[in-house]
Amino acid sequence: MSARAGLTILAFLLAGQPLGAGAQETKRNPAQPNGETLTLDEKGITLTLPEDVAKLRIGGKLQLDFGASALRQPGFAEPFPDNVAVRRSWIESYLTLGKTLEIAFQYDFADPMRPINDAVIGYSGVENTLLSVGNMKEHFSLDQLISDNAPLFTERSLADAFAPSRNVGVALGRHGADWTLVASVFGGNANTGLDSEGIAATARATYAPIRTDDRVLHLGLAGSFRDLPRNGDALALSSRSEAFLFRQTFVNTGDIRDAASIGRIGLEAAYRDGPFLVQAEYIRTAVERSGGAGRLAFQGGYIQASVVLNGQGRAYQLSPDYGTTYAVFSGVKVPEEARVSRGGIGVFELGTRFSAIDLDDGGLRGGIERDVTVGLNWYPDRNVRIVTDYVRSHASPSALQGGRTIDADTFIGRFQLYW
């Protein structure tokens, strides 16, 4: 896409106008003999056939990160090789057939190693039940399951090192008025090979004893067990200090070449009251090893709080159109009167987080790290987000130079477009 075309689309998105119409709602284009409509609004480009026989939506996202970091101890390499980098550059498409079939595909041009993200078919022909097949997120960790458009900070917490993220599998989900349950079987990732990472069984259950428009209490439990292939590939766990621009990680197990299986269990809780949201998770991971070697156990977690200063809080979404992202919080909405393009000042959100990870066990010294983050998000208009975070990192011991202590101060920002 050319720069001129991109600016044209951005102008339409900010204006909130459908293509070929003057109002925000979708309208049938009388020039089309078959009655199909084509719109361009905050949801992207959408082609709708008559009577909702089929709908094709094309969207995308661009996330540009910038920042700087300083280490308080001498003798380490410069932490940021680049001060500006593209975090994500996606194009995505969603095809809806009737009311029961959803096909999704996402491609990230900024990640040459794993460009394919979601590549899923979802079938919802049975009431309150969703069957999904394809490359998608394993349903583990509330923080991981929240959309890449909507995390509170530029990056997820240190404990995200334990979340399995996307792989190819089959998932069956069901939900009631205040509960969800998803069970699945997963292989490897679509980019690296279906048999590259063994076979996993993953399940997640959530319950919301309080669930109204303004108040939500969310509780969740997830578990995953993956039998690893005996092909000589090593297992490694690490975390990148909550900033994409870091050259290297402060905590890292290195290659665990005798890993036979990996098990995870995660506890999650969140409470929303109007614009306020508190969210926390604890994850414990165990690695069984072959040849009589002892088991390794690692752990991590976080607690974070946020407040939308001049708008509504993040909505709670119980069920998805496809995939496994049940029971998550969505992003911040910008009402019409708050949009900068309508004379407003946008919407502001303030957040803070404490996170920790422990990769030390037995004779393996992967390091222990604790991070404190404060951040301010500005949503000047629909489909636009500007993030500014300060992260204070403390790793003691670290995985570098024999376990030396590392303290880092990091300022990280992001300019984000999504539609």
N, C-alpha and C positions, 0 to 999 in steps of 0.2 A: 504494500500500500504506500502511495506517495505521501510526502509531507502535506501537500495541498489537500489531498483527499482526506487525510486524517484530520486536518483542521476543519474541513467542511463537516465531517461527521461530529466532531466535538461541538461545533457551533449548534448543530441540531439538538444534540443531547442536552446542552446547557439551556437551550431555549425550551426544551420539553415539547417540541412540536412533531406530530406525525408527518411522514413524508407525503407531500401532496395534499395536506389538509391543514386547516388553521387552528383546530382545537386539539386538546391533549388526548382526548379519547380516540380509540381506533374508529375509523370510518371507512365504509366500503367505497372503493374507487369506481365511479360510474363508467370510467373509460375501459374497464376490464369486462369483457363480454361474459365471462364465467362467474363473475361476482367475487373474485378473490381480492384481498386487500393487502397492501404493502405499507408498513409503517416504520418510522424511525423515531424512537423515543429513548427514555432512560433504560429500557430493557434491551436495546440493540435494534437490529433490523429483523422484522417479523413478517413472514408471508403466511397468511391465513386463507385456507380454502373455505368455500361456503359450508355452512352448517357444521363447522368445526370438524370436518372430515380429517384434515391434517393441518398441522401448524409447524412451520420451520422458523426457528429463531437463531440468529447469528450474533454473537457477542464477543467480548474479549476483555483483556485487562493489560495495563502497563504499569509496572512498579519500578520507579527509579530511586535507588538508595544513594545517600551521600552522608559523609560523616568523617570523624577523626577520633583517634584513641591514643592515650599515653599510658605507658607502663611506669610504675613508680620505682621499680627495681632496675638497675643497669644490667647490661650484658645480654639482653634479649633482642631478637630481630624486630624490625619495625612491624607493628601489628597489622597495619593496613597497607597492602601493596598498591591498592587504588583507593582513592577517596570518593569515587563515583562509580556505580555499576548498575546494570539492569538486573533487578531481582527476578522479575517475571515479565514475560512478554507473550501473552496467550491469545489465541483465537479459539473460539469454542462454538459448537453448534448443538442445537437441541431440536429433535424431530418428534412431534407428538402425533400419534395415529389414533384417531378416535379419542376415547376417554380412558383407555386402559394400557396403552403402550407408549413408553418414552425411551428415546435413543439419544445418548449424549456422547460427545467426543470433544476432548480438549487437547490442544497441542501448544507446548511452551517452546518458543524459538530461543529463549535465553538459556535453556538447559540442554546442551548437545548430548549428554549422557542418558537422560531420562526425559525426552521431550513429550512422550505420551502420558497424559494424566488420566482423567476419566475416559474410559471407552466402554460404555455400559448400556445394556438393554434392561429396562425395568417394566415388569408386568403387574398391574394392579386390578385385575379382573375379579378378584375375590375381595369382598368388603374388608377394609381395615388390614389388608395383607398385601405385602409387596415382595415379589420375587425379582432379584437382580442378578445378572450374569455379566461378567466382564472385569476389566481393570478398574478398581475402585478402592476407596479407603477401607481398610479393615476397621470394624466398629470397635475401636479401643481408644479411650481418652477423649473427654469432652473438649479439651483444648485443641487436639489434633482434628477433630471432626468439624469444628467451626470453620466456615469458609475462609479461604486465603484472602478474600476481600475484607474480612471482618475481624481479625484478631485485634485485641486491645492495643498491642504494641507492634513494632515492626516484625519481631520474631516471637515465636512461642517460647515457653519456659525451658530451662535446662532439662527438666524431666521429659521433654519431648524426644530425647535420645532413645527412650524405651518404647515409643509408639511405633507400630509396624508400618503405618502409612499405607500406600497403595500397592495392591497386588491383584493378580487374576484369581477370581473365585466365584462361588455361588453363595448368595446370602438370602435367607428367608426372614422377613421382618413382619411383626404384627404389633398393633397398638390399640389401646382403648382410649377412654377419655383422659386418663392421667398416667398411663403406663406404656412402656415399649419393651419389646423383647426381640432381639436379633440373634440368629445363629448362622454359622457359615463354615465353609471349607475354602482355604486359599492355597494357591501354589506360589510361584515366583512372580516377578514383575513383567509386564508386557515388553518392556524395553530390554531386559536382560535375559529373558528366557523363562518359560513356565516351570522348568525343572531345576532352576538355578538355586533355589532357596529351600527346597524340601516342601513339606505339606504342613499346613497349620489348621487347627480348629479354634475358632474365635467366637465368643458370645458376649453380649452386653445386655443388661437389663436396667431400666430406669423407672423411677416412680416420682410423681409430683404430688405430694399430699396437699399442697396449696397451689392452685393454678387459676388465677383470674387475669383480667386484662392488665392489672397494675402490680400484682404480687405473684411471685412464683417461688416455690421451694423445690429444688431439684436434687434427687439422690440417685446415684448410679453405681453399678458394680460391673466390671468387665474382666474377662479372663481370656488368655490365649496360650496355646501350646503349639510349638513348631518343632517338628522332627527335622533336623538338618541333614543335608545330603553328605555322604562320605566320599566326596570328590576332591578333597584336598584344599578346598576353599576355606579361608579363615573367617571367623566371626570377629567383628570389631564394634565397640560401642564408644561413642564420643559425643561431646556437645560443644557448640561454637559460641559460647558466651553471649548469646542473644543478640548477635549482630552479624549480618551476612558478610560484611566486608572484612572480617578477621582473616588473617593469613593462615593461622593454625589454631587448633584447639588447646585449651589449658588442661583439660582432663580427657584421657583417652586410654582405653584398655590395651590398645595395640592389637595385633593379630592373635586370636585364640584359636589355634589350629586343631586342637583336639576337642572342640565343641561338638557335642552330639545332639543337643536339643536346647531350646530356650523357652522358658515359661514366664508369663507375665500375669500379674493381677493388679487391677487398678480400682481405687476408690475415688469417687467424685461427689462433690456437693456444690450447690450454688443457691443463692438467695437474691431475688430481685424485689425491690420495693420502689415502684415508680422509676425515677431516673437512676437509683442506686443499684449496683450489682456487686456482690461478693462471690468469688468462685475459688475453689480449692481442689487439689488432687494429690493423691499419694500413689506411687507406683513402685512395686517391688518386682525385680527380675532375677531369675535363677538360671544359671547355665550349667547343664550337666555335661560332663566330659567323659571321653572314652579312655580305655587303657587303665582304668582304676584310679584316675586322678580325681581329686575332691571337687565337689560342686562349688561354684562361685555364685555369690549373692550380691546384688547391687540394689540401690534404692534412690528415689528422688521424689520431689514434689514441689508444690508452689501454693501460695495464696495470693490473690490479687483482688483489688477493689477498684471500682470506677464509678463516676457520676457524670451524667449528661447535664451540663450546666444550664442550658437553655432550650431543652427539648425533651422528647419522650425517651424512656429507657429502651434498651434492646429487647425486642420481642422474642418470645419463646416459641420455637417451632417444633411441634411434636413429631411430625412425619414428613419425609421428603417425597419428591416426585419420582426419584429413582435412587439407587444406591443404598448406603447404610447410615446416612447422617441423620439419624433419629435424635430427638430431644436435645436440640442445641439452641444457642442464642444467635440471633441474626445481627446484622449491622445496624448502625444508627441511621434513622430516616431524617431527611431534611424536608420540613413542611414548605409549602408553596411560599408563604409570606417570609420565610427565613432565607430564601435563596438570594445569593448576591446578584444574580441576573434579574431578580425582581425587586431589588433595592434593599434587601436584608443584609445581615452580617454573617449568615451561616450558622452552624451549630458547633458548639465546643464540648469536648469530652476530656475529663481529667482522670488519670489512672495511676496506680502504684502496684508494685509486685515484689514479693520476696520469693526466690526459688533456690533450690539446692539439689545437688546430685553427688552421690558417693559411689565411686568406681574402684574403691579399695576393698580387697578381700583376699584372705590367705596370703600367698606370695605375690599376688598381682597388685601392682601399685599404679592404678589408673588415675588417681587423684580425687580430691574432694573440692568442690567449688560451691560458693554461695554468691548470688547476685541480688542486688537491690536496684529496681528500675522505677523511675517516675517518667510520665509522659503526658503530652498534650496533643489531642487530635482536633483538627479543624476540618469541618465539612462545609466548604464555602457554597457548594451547590450539589445537586444530584450528580452522582457518578464521579465526584472529585473528592479526594481526601489528602490532607497533608498531615504527616505524623512527625513529631519531634520527641525523642527519648534520650534520657540520660541513664546510663547503666554503670553501676559501681560493682566490679567483679573482684572477688577474693578467692584464690585457689591455694590451698595449703593442706597437704602437699599437692603440687601440680604433677603433670606427666612430663615436664620438661627439665632438662639439666639435673637429673638425679632427684627430682622432687622439690626443687626450689619454690618458695612462696612467690606468688605473682599477685599484684594488685593493679587493676586497670581502671581508668576513667574513660568512658566512651560516650560520645555524642553522636547519635545516629538519627537521620531523618529520611523521610520517604515522600515522594510525590506520586500519587496514585490516580489513575483513570480506570474506570471499570464500567462496563455497559452490557 
